[in-house]
Amino acid sequence: MLPQFSIAKRASRSLALIPDARRDEILHAVANAISENEEAILAANARDLARMDAANPLYDRLQLTPKRLADIAADMRHVAQLPSPLGRVLTDKTLDNGLRLRRVAVPFGVIGMVFEARPNVAFDVFSLCFKSGNACVLKGGRDADDSNKAIVSMIHGVLQAEGVDTGVVQLLPATHEATGEMLTAVGFIDVCIPRGGRRLIDFVRDNAKVPVIETGAGVVHAYFDKDGDLEMGKRIVNNAKTRRVSVCNALDCLIVHQDRLPDLKNLCLPLAESAVKVYADENAFEALAGGYPADLLFHATDDAFGTEYMAYAMAVKTVSSFEEAVEHIATYGSGHSECIITQDKDTAEAFRKQVDAACVYVNAPTSFTDGAQFGLGAEIGISTQKLGPRGPMALEEITTYKWLIDGNGQTRP
């Protein structure tokens, strides 16, 4: 067993003794240290980037810049300003026998995080876990190993200077064996959260002996209804697809009602400016031919649908009815984020009720699925499961509760 697990478990108990205001001060100190250590962090990140092909869709997720570090620091300060999720009284009642029962929000304890080439996750997870009284054990991928080491080293330096046990944030080696140890660290890891692609999430879920909350994988659809507004649709589809192609809320499949096929060229035209490859079914291909760049237009194969592209690419599916669109989403969606573009209120309401996803949009792009955009501060991930937290997981979502019972000598008959 790696020593990081027992170190984090022990340190998690000390977190409970740190007052909320003190935790906020320390988060501000870490945020300030990000700019002070910018050169060292970017140098470490540059070593990671040098090992990756710049054409790799993950390159953008791996890359840190002065602007991104400044945004990360701002997010951390924002988390510090949020109300503490701890100590919230969820239930307070007194029984007939005089016993007082309170259900109170408390930390999970130790949160294990497995993530891929996104070093910003290390900052996000630390800030949310520290604010919510959780210790965290981080397991990043090899692609971001130098960046993650520099980040955790910087955080440890601040914690040590502030008199806080550095065990509250631990970084595991970037090996498959370390992942396996985390997944079987029963009694040390209270919950494990994978954040990455489908393969990573499936591996964690299938091999874990500790509780798992699934996050991240997003096969995302936008349905352009027969009553959709074309100009609105162009803006929404383009933003959902091209804002950042490597993130989980990016559009993967445009579903278009057959009555709107004559508008498909205009609907997709903004995508051509970003050189988005389109994998279209036969009807959509015919509608786009001659109006969308030939070198970016391809016939869709069976695996074009249900794919999380994470690149400048997407599928287009033609449907003959609203019901067929909903069925396609039910078949190929991942329960992350889905969108409809329509001016018909009844159709919009039916979409809200029938589509099974953590986030369901009407006339807005799925690019808004983000804890900060929802006003929650930084997020630890987007949960796609139904048991427990669902959607953006922020402070409240990484707490549990315990019952506090106050008596005065009562005994049970």
C-alpha positions as CSV (number, residue, x, y, z in Angstrom):
1,M,0.0,0.0,0.0
2,L,1.4,3.4,-1.0
3,P,2.1,5.6,2.0
4,Q,0.1,8.5,0.5
5,F,-3.2,6.9,1.5
6,S,-2.5,6.6,5.2
7,I,-0.9,10.1,5.2
8,A,-4.1,11.6,3.7
9,K,-6.4,9.6,6.0
10,R,-4.5,10.9,9.1
11,A,-4.4,14.5,7.7
12,S,-8.2,14.5,6.9
13,R,-8.9,14.4,10.7
14,S,-6.8,17.5,11.3
15,L,-8.8,19.4,8.6
16,A,-11.9,19.2,10.8
17,L,-10.2,21.4,13.4
18,I,-9.5,24.3,11.0
19,P,-12.1,27.0,11.2
20,D,-13.9,28.0,8.0
21,A,-12.3,31.5,8.0
22,R,-8.9,30.1,8.3
23,R,-9.4,27.7,5.4
24,D,-10.4,30.7,3.3
25,E,-7.3,32.5,4.2
26,I,-5.1,29.6,3.2
27,L,-6.9,29.3,-0.1
28,H,-6.2,32.9,-0.8
29,A,-2.5,32.3,0.1
30,V,-2.4,29.4,-2.5
31,A,-4.1,31.6,-5.1
32,N,-1.5,34.3,-4.5
33,A,1.3,31.7,-4.8
34,I,0.1,30.7,-8.3
35,S,1.2,34.0,-9.8
36,E,4.4,34.0,-7.6
37,N,5.3,30.6,-8.9
38,E,4.0,31.1,-12.5
39,E,7.5,30.7,-14.1
40,A,8.2,27.3,-12.4
41,I,4.7,26.0,-13.2
42,L,4.8,27.0,-16.8
43,A,8.3,25.5,-17.2
44,A,7.1,22.2,-15.9
45,N,4.1,22.4,-18.2
46,A,6.4,23.1,-21.1
47,R,8.2,19.8,-20.4
48,D,4.9,18.0,-20.6
49,L,3.9,19.8,-23.7
50,A,7.2,18.9,-25.4
51,R,6.3,15.2,-25.1
52,M,2.9,15.6,-26.8
53,D,2.1,16.2,-30.5
54,A,0.6,19.7,-30.8
55,A,-2.0,18.2,-33.1
56,N,-3.3,16.0,-30.4
57,P,-6.8,17.1,-29.2
58,L,-5.5,16.7,-25.6
59,Y,-2.8,19.3,-26.2
60,D,-5.2,22.2,-25.4
61,R,-6.3,20.5,-22.2
62,L,-2.7,20.0,-21.1
63,Q,-1.5,23.5,-21.9
64,L,-1.2,26.1,-19.1
65,T,-0.7,29.8,-19.9
66,P,-0.4,32.9,-17.8
67,K,-4.0,33.7,-18.6
68,R,-5.2,30.2,-17.6
69,L,-3.2,30.4,-14.4
70,A,-4.7,33.8,-13.6
71,D,-8.1,32.3,-14.2
72,I,-7.4,29.4,-11.9
73,A,-6.2,31.7,-9.2
74,A,-9.4,33.8,-9.6
75,D,-11.5,30.6,-9.4
76,M,-9.7,29.6,-6.2
77,R,-10.4,33.0,-4.6
78,H,-14.0,32.7,-5.7
79,V,-14.2,29.3,-3.9
80,A,-12.8,30.9,-0.8
81,Q,-15.6,33.4,-0.8
82,L,-18.4,30.9,-1.2
83,P,-20.4,29.9,1.9
84,S,-18.9,26.8,3.7
85,P,-20.9,23.7,2.9
86,L,-19.9,22.3,6.4
87,G,-22.2,22.3,9.4
88,R,-25.3,22.9,7.4
89,V,-28.3,21.6,9.4
90,L,-30.3,19.5,7.0
91,T,-32.8,18.2,9.5
92,D,-33.5,19.3,13.1
93,K,-36.2,17.7,15.1
94,T,-37.0,16.7,18.7
95,L,-38.7,13.3,19.3
96,D,-41.5,12.7,21.8
97,N,-38.9,11.2,24.2
98,G,-36.9,14.5,24.2
99,L,-34.1,13.3,22.0
100,R,-32.9,16.0,19.6
101,L,-31.8,14.8,16.2
102,R,-29.9,16.8,13.7
103,R,-28.6,15.8,10.3
104,V,-25.5,17.9,9.6
105,A,-23.3,18.2,6.5
106,V,-19.8,16.9,6.9
107,P,-16.8,16.0,4.6
108,F,-16.5,12.6,2.9
109,G,-13.0,12.4,4.4
110,V,-10.6,11.5,1.7
111,I,-11.4,11.9,-2.0
112,G,-9.4,10.1,-4.6
113,M,-9.2,11.7,-8.0
114,V,-8.1,10.0,-11.2
115,F,-7.7,12.3,-14.1
116,E,-5.9,12.6,-17.4
117,A,-4.0,15.4,-19.2
118,R,-5.6,18.3,-17.4
119,P,-3.3,19.9,-14.7
120,N,-5.9,22.5,-13.9
121,V,-7.8,19.7,-12.2
122,A,-5.2,19.5,-9.5
123,F,-5.9,23.1,-8.5
124,D,-9.7,22.7,-8.8
125,V,-9.8,19.5,-6.7
126,F,-7.5,20.9,-4.0
127,S,-9.5,24.1,-3.6
128,L,-12.9,22.4,-3.5
129,C,-11.7,19.6,-1.2
130,F,-9.8,21.9,1.2
131,K,-12.8,24.3,1.4
132,S,-15.2,21.3,2.1
133,G,-12.8,19.8,4.7
134,N,-11.8,16.8,2.6
135,A,-8.2,15.6,2.0
136,C,-7.5,14.6,-1.5
137,V,-5.3,12.0,-3.2
138,L,-4.5,12.9,-6.8
139,K,-3.6,10.4,-9.6
140,G,-2.8,12.3,-12.8
141,G,-1.7,10.8,-16.1
142,R,1.9,10.6,-17.4
143,D,1.1,13.4,-19.9
144,A,0.8,16.0,-17.2
145,D,3.2,14.5,-14.6
146,D,5.7,17.3,-14.5
147,S,2.9,19.9,-14.2
148,N,1.1,18.0,-11.5
149,K,4.4,17.6,-9.5
150,A,5.1,21.4,-9.7
151,I,1.5,22.3,-8.7
152,V,1.4,20.0,-5.7
153,S,4.9,21.0,-4.6
154,M,3.8,24.6,-4.7
155,I,0.6,23.9,-2.7
156,H,2.7,21.9,-0.1
157,G,5.0,24.9,0.3
158,V,2.1,27.2,1.1
159,L,0.5,24.7,3.5
160,Q,3.8,24.2,5.3
161,A,4.2,28.0,5.7
162,E,0.7,28.2,7.0
163,G,1.2,25.5,9.6
164,V,-1.2,23.0,7.9
165,D,-0.5,19.3,7.5
166,T,0.7,18.8,3.9
167,G,-0.9,15.4,3.9
168,V,-4.2,17.0,3.0
169,V,-3.2,16.8,-0.6
170,Q,-1.2,13.9,-2.0
171,L,0.0,13.1,-5.5
172,L,0.5,9.5,-6.5
173,P,3.0,8.2,-9.1
174,A,1.8,8.5,-12.7
175,T,1.6,4.7,-13.1
176,H,-1.2,2.2,-13.8
177,E,-0.2,0.4,-10.7
178,A,-0.9,3.5,-8.6
179,T,-4.4,3.7,-10.1
180,G,-5.0,0.1,-9.1
181,E,-3.9,0.8,-5.6
182,M,-6.2,3.7,-5.2
183,L,-9.2,1.7,-6.5
184,T,-8.6,-1.0,-3.8
185,A,-7.6,1.4,-0.9
186,V,-10.6,0.4,1.2
187,G,-10.6,2.2,4.5
188,F,-8.4,5.0,3.2
189,I,-10.2,6.4,0.1
190,D,-13.8,7.3,1.0
191,V,-14.9,8.0,-2.6
192,C,-13.0,7.9,-5.9
193,I,-13.9,10.2,-8.8
194,P,-12.5,9.5,-12.3
195,R,-12.4,12.5,-14.6
196,G,-11.5,11.8,-18.2
197,G,-12.6,9.8,-21.2
198,R,-14.9,6.8,-21.4
199,R,-12.1,4.2,-21.2
200,L,-10.8,5.7,-18.0
201,I,-14.2,5.9,-16.4
202,D,-15.1,2.4,-17.4
203,F,-11.8,1.1,-16.0
204,V,-12.3,2.8,-12.7
205,R,-15.9,1.7,-12.3
206,D,-15.2,-1.9,-13.3
207,N,-12.1,-2.4,-11.0
208,A,-12.9,-0.2,-7.9
209,K,-13.5,-1.7,-4.5
210,V,-14.1,1.8,-3.1
211,P,-17.2,3.9,-3.9
212,V,-17.1,5.6,-7.3
213,I,-18.8,8.7,-8.7
214,E,-18.7,8.7,-12.5
215,T,-17.9,12.0,-14.1
216,G,-16.7,13.4,-17.4
217,A,-17.6,11.3,-20.4
218,G,-19.9,13.4,-22.6
219,V,-21.5,12.2,-25.8
220,V,-23.4,15.5,-26.4
221,H,-26.2,16.2,-28.8
222,A,-28.0,19.3,-30.1
223,Y,-31.4,18.7,-31.8
224,F,-32.4,21.3,-34.4
225,D,-36.2,20.9,-34.4
226,K,-38.6,21.7,-37.3
227,D,-39.6,24.8,-35.3
228,G,-36.0,25.9,-34.6
229,D,-34.8,29.4,-35.3
230,L,-32.0,29.2,-37.9
231,E,-29.9,32.2,-36.7
232,M,-30.1,31.1,-33.1
233,G,-29.3,27.5,-34.2
234,K,-26.1,28.7,-36.0
235,R,-24.8,30.5,-32.9
236,I,-25.7,27.6,-30.5
237,V,-24.2,24.8,-32.7
238,N,-21.1,26.7,-33.4
239,N,-20.5,27.7,-29.8
240,A,-21.2,24.2,-28.5
241,K,-18.8,22.6,-31.0
242,T,-15.9,25.0,-31.4
243,R,-15.6,27.0,-28.1
244,R,-13.3,24.2,-26.7
245,V,-13.4,20.9,-28.5
246,S,-11.4,19.0,-25.9
247,V,-13.9,19.4,-23.0
248,C,-16.7,17.1,-22.1
249,N,-19.5,19.6,-22.8
250,A,-18.5,20.0,-26.4
251,L,-21.0,19.0,-29.1
252,D,-20.6,15.6,-30.7
253,C,-23.7,15.1,-32.8
254,L,-26.1,17.5,-34.4
255,I,-29.6,16.0,-34.9
256,V,-31.7,17.8,-37.6
257,H,-35.4,17.3,-38.4
258,Q,-35.8,16.3,-42.0
259,D,-38.0,19.3,-42.7
260,R,-35.0,21.6,-42.0
261,L,-32.5,19.8,-44.3
262,P,-32.7,22.8,-46.7
263,D,-31.3,24.9,-43.9
264,L,-28.5,22.5,-42.9
265,K,-25.9,24.2,-45.1
266,N,-26.4,27.5,-43.4
267,L,-26.7,25.9,-40.0
268,C,-23.3,24.3,-40.4
269,L,-21.6,27.1,-42.3
270,P,-19.9,28.7,-39.2
271,L,-18.3,25.3,-38.4
272,A,-16.3,25.4,-41.7
273,E,-14.4,28.5,-40.4
274,S,-13.0,26.2,-37.7
275,A,-12.4,23.3,-40.2
276,V,-14.8,21.0,-38.4
277,K,-15.0,17.6,-40.0
278,V,-18.6,16.5,-40.4
279,Y,-19.7,12.8,-40.6
280,A,-23.2,13.0,-42.0
281,D,-25.8,10.3,-42.7
282,E,-27.0,10.0,-46.3
283,N,-29.8,12.6,-46.1
284,A,-27.6,15.1,-44.3
285,F,-24.6,14.4,-46.7
286,E,-26.8,15.1,-49.7
287,A,-28.1,18.3,-48.1
288,L,-24.5,19.5,-47.3
289,A,-22.8,18.5,-50.5
290,G,-21.8,21.5,-52.5
291,G,-22.4,23.8,-49.5
292,Y,-19.9,22.5,-47.0
293,P,-16.2,22.1,-47.9
294,A,-15.8,18.8,-49.6
295,D,-12.5,18.0,-47.7
296,L,-14.4,18.3,-44.4
297,L,-17.5,16.3,-45.3
298,F,-17.6,12.5,-44.9
299,H,-20.2,9.8,-45.0
300,A,-21.0,8.7,-41.4
301,T,-20.2,5.1,-40.5
302,D,-22.0,3.2,-37.6
303,D,-19.4,4.3,-35.1
304,A,-19.8,8.0,-36.0
305,F,-22.7,8.1,-33.6
306,G,-22.1,7.6,-29.9
307,T,-18.5,8.9,-30.2
308,E,-17.0,11.6,-28.0
309,Y,-14.9,13.3,-30.6
310,M,-12.8,15.8,-28.4
311,A,-11.7,17.3,-31.7
312,Y,-12.9,19.5,-34.5
313,A,-15.3,16.8,-35.7
314,M,-18.9,15.8,-35.2
315,A,-21.7,13.7,-36.6
316,V,-25.0,14.8,-38.2
317,K,-28.1,12.6,-37.9
318,T,-31.4,13.2,-39.8
319,V,-34.6,12.3,-38.0
320,S,-38.2,12.4,-39.2
321,S,-39.8,13.3,-35.9
322,F,-39.2,14.6,-32.4
323,E,-39.7,11.1,-31.0
324,E,-36.9,9.8,-33.3
325,A,-34.6,12.5,-32.0
326,V,-35.3,11.6,-28.4
327,E,-34.8,7.9,-29.2
328,H,-31.4,8.6,-30.8
329,I,-30.3,10.5,-27.7
330,A,-31.5,7.7,-25.5
331,T,-29.5,5.2,-27.6
332,Y,-26.2,7.1,-28.0
333,G,-26.1,9.8,-25.2
334,S,-24.0,9.5,-22.0
335,G,-26.3,11.3,-19.7
336,H,-24.1,14.4,-19.6
337,S,-25.7,17.4,-21.5
338,E,-28.3,17.6,-24.3
339,C,-29.8,20.5,-26.1
340,I,-32.9,21.3,-28.2
341,I,-33.3,24.4,-30.5
342,T,-37.0,25.1,-31.0
343,Q,-39.5,27.9,-30.8
344,D,-42.3,25.5,-29.9
345,K,-42.9,25.6,-26.1
346,D,-44.7,22.2,-26.0
347,T,-41.9,20.5,-27.9
348,A,-39.3,22.1,-25.5
349,E,-41.2,20.9,-22.5
350,A,-41.5,17.4,-23.9
351,F,-37.8,17.4,-24.5
352,R,-37.1,18.5,-20.9
353,K,-39.3,15.7,-19.6
354,Q,-38.2,12.8,-21.9
355,V,-34.4,13.4,-22.3
356,D,-32.4,11.7,-19.5
357,A,-29.3,13.7,-18.9
358,A,-27.8,15.7,-16.0
359,C,-28.2,19.0,-17.9
360,V,-31.0,19.6,-20.4
361,Y,-30.9,22.8,-22.5
362,V,-33.5,24.7,-24.4
363,N,-32.2,27.2,-26.9
364,A,-28.7,27.4,-25.2
365,P,-25.4,25.6,-25.9
366,T,-24.2,22.8,-23.8
367,S,-20.9,24.7,-23.4
368,F,-22.5,26.2,-20.3
369,T,-22.3,22.9,-18.4
370,D,-19.7,24.0,-15.9
371,G,-19.6,24.6,-12.2
372,A,-18.3,28.2,-12.5
373,Q,-20.9,29.0,-15.2
374,F,-23.6,27.6,-12.8
375,G,-22.4,29.9,-10.1
376,L,-21.0,27.0,-8.0
377,G,-17.3,28.1,-8.2
378,A,-14.8,25.6,-9.5
379,E,-16.1,22.0,-10.1
380,I,-14.6,18.7,-9.3
381,G,-16.3,17.1,-12.3
382,I,-19.7,16.6,-14.1
383,S,-21.5,13.6,-12.6
384,T,-23.4,11.6,-15.2
385,Q,-24.9,9.1,-12.7
386,K,-28.2,9.3,-10.9
387,L,-27.4,8.0,-7.4
388,G,-25.9,10.8,-5.4
389,P,-24.7,14.0,-7.0
390,R,-25.7,14.7,-10.7
391,G,-24.3,17.4,-13.0
392,P,-21.6,19.9,-11.9
393,M,-20.1,18.7,-8.6
394,A,-19.1,21.6,-6.4
395,L,-18.9,22.2,-2.7
396,E,-22.2,20.8,-1.5
397,E,-21.9,17.8,-3.8
398,I,-18.6,16.6,-2.1
399,T,-20.1,16.5,1.4
400,T,-22.1,13.8,3.1
401,Y,-23.9,14.0,6.4
402,K,-24.0,12.5,9.9
403,W,-26.7,12.4,12.6
404,L,-26.1,14.2,15.8
405,I,-28.2,13.1,18.7
406,D,-28.5,15.0,22.0
407,G,-30.1,13.3,25.0
408,N,-30.6,13.9,28.7
409,G,-30.3,10.4,30.1
410,Q,-33.1,8.8,28.1
411,T,-33.0,5.0,27.7
412,R,-34.8,2.9,25.1
413,P,-37.6,0.7,26.5
